[in-house]
Amino acid sequence: MTTSTKTPPALTGREMLSKVPEITVWFWVIKILCTTVGESFADWINMTLGVGLELTSVLFTVILAGVLTWQLTLRRYVPFVYWLTVVVVSVAGTLYTDILTDDLGVPLAASTTVFALILGVVFAIWWYSQRTLSIHSITTRRRELFYWLAILTTFALGTASGDWILELTGWSPGISVLLPAGLIIAVVIGWRLGANAVLSFWLAYILTRPLGANLGDWLGFPASDGGLGLGVGLTSIIFLTAILATVIYLSVTRADTVENRREGARITTTPQRERVMIGYFLGVAAIAAGLLVWAAAQPHSTAAASEEGPATAVTLAPGQTATQNFPASNITAYEVIVQDTLARVQAGDQAGAVARVADLEKAWDADQPTLEPLDGTGWSVIDGQIDAVLTSVRATSPDPAAQTTALSTLLATLTP
């Protein structure tokens, strides 16, 4: 997605050369690679390595502060530093959304709304202050700060909205890739027909986040959950390698810098056509919303409504229990958390139940690499029941009876 440009004015003492790359096909390729890494790498460190969500968030906040400071000290666009910052922002944005959902129990619908409002406020202040939202104008420190704040918010918004869509629809990761991909195509068509280039850019930028996240889930999830089974670790390595190779290429060729820009397709537009295309974008949004409403009304398993992937029907053999092949210490730890959560539900402490059930999710996810190989069937049974518990406790309109049933069922499985 390129736009026609004018010869840039001479720099003043307070201005810098452009701090961002030109919007070429390379920009969008590497952006999607970065968003995929944001999802898979965060999961790998948090769950597979067992670092934990809170510690991982603190770690990447510190890394983000360091990398962003490095980026801000530069006077021009440097591919390695710029895209390193995007990768770290992607991971941090994912983690901040996960903190709200998993630790604080904020519904995905609420976090999506909040991040959308925050992004709107950022854009409004940016426009009021600078009279432009174009990334071609990132030649001052203030504009660059607005730019990175907007980027961080788009990653958090994309994570929240993507997970919310999965929760609503129960789609598998492979299917879920199609919606953001289709919307991006619709944005490109709108831009080609004369929509405002800045608006088109930011719409596409936001949509690449759920596209990349869903792509990461599709590659990393096991085949039983609708994925390709590569695992989050291998997925992260593949995409980080692809990012590094692309950045090296861009550093050598400088194909995405202003001075080496090649003239792309010039889109002829007028204010009247731009207004018409806003109606087009609203129409696309209405169609997408209608599709989501329809999908949410279709029968789908409770487990599929979570970000962990669709449920698989599993039957235990006669005389077999779901916990018989697992260490007693692990099972006891789960029992304690479930009992505490049930007690809080019965006492009417919904906020306490949401906070406590997050401990169950974190413990179960951390133990998955150890437990699942011991007994895949038993693990699947418990996993499905935990998904049911998480869905009921975190429901937008909690039903104490449904929560009690889900928790009691899980507790009976853990203590046969």
HELIX and SHEET records of a PDB file:
HELIX    1   1 VAL A   25  ASP A   43  1                                  19    
HELIX    2   2 TRP A   44  THR A   48  3                                   5    
HELIX    3   3 LEU A   53  THR A   73  1                                  21    
HELIX    4   4 PRO A   79  ASP A   98  1                                  20    
HELIX    5   5 ILE A   99  ASP A  103  3                                   5    
HELIX    6   6 LEU A  108  GLN A  130  1                                  23    
HELIX    7   7 ILE A  135  SER A  137  5                                   3    
HELIX    8   8 ARG A  141  THR A  169  1                                  29    
HELIX    9   9 PRO A  173  SER A  176  1                                   4    
HELIX   10  10 LEU A  178  ARG A  192  1                                  15    
HELIX   11  11 ALA A  197  GLY A  220  1                                  24    
HELIX   12  12 ALA A  223  ASP A  225  5                                   3    
HELIX   13  13 VAL A  232  THR A  253  1                                  22    
HELIX   14  14 VAL A  258  ASN A  260  5                                   3    
HELIX   15  15 PRO A  271  ALA A  297  1                                  27    
HELIX   16  16 ALA A  303  ALA A  305  5                                   3    
HELIX   17  17 ALA A  328  GLN A  346  1                                  19    
HELIX   18  18 GLN A  350  LEU A  371  1                                  22    
HELIX   19  19 GLY A  376  VAL A  393  1                                  18    
HELIX   20  20 PRO A  400  LEU A  414  1                                  15    
END                                                                             
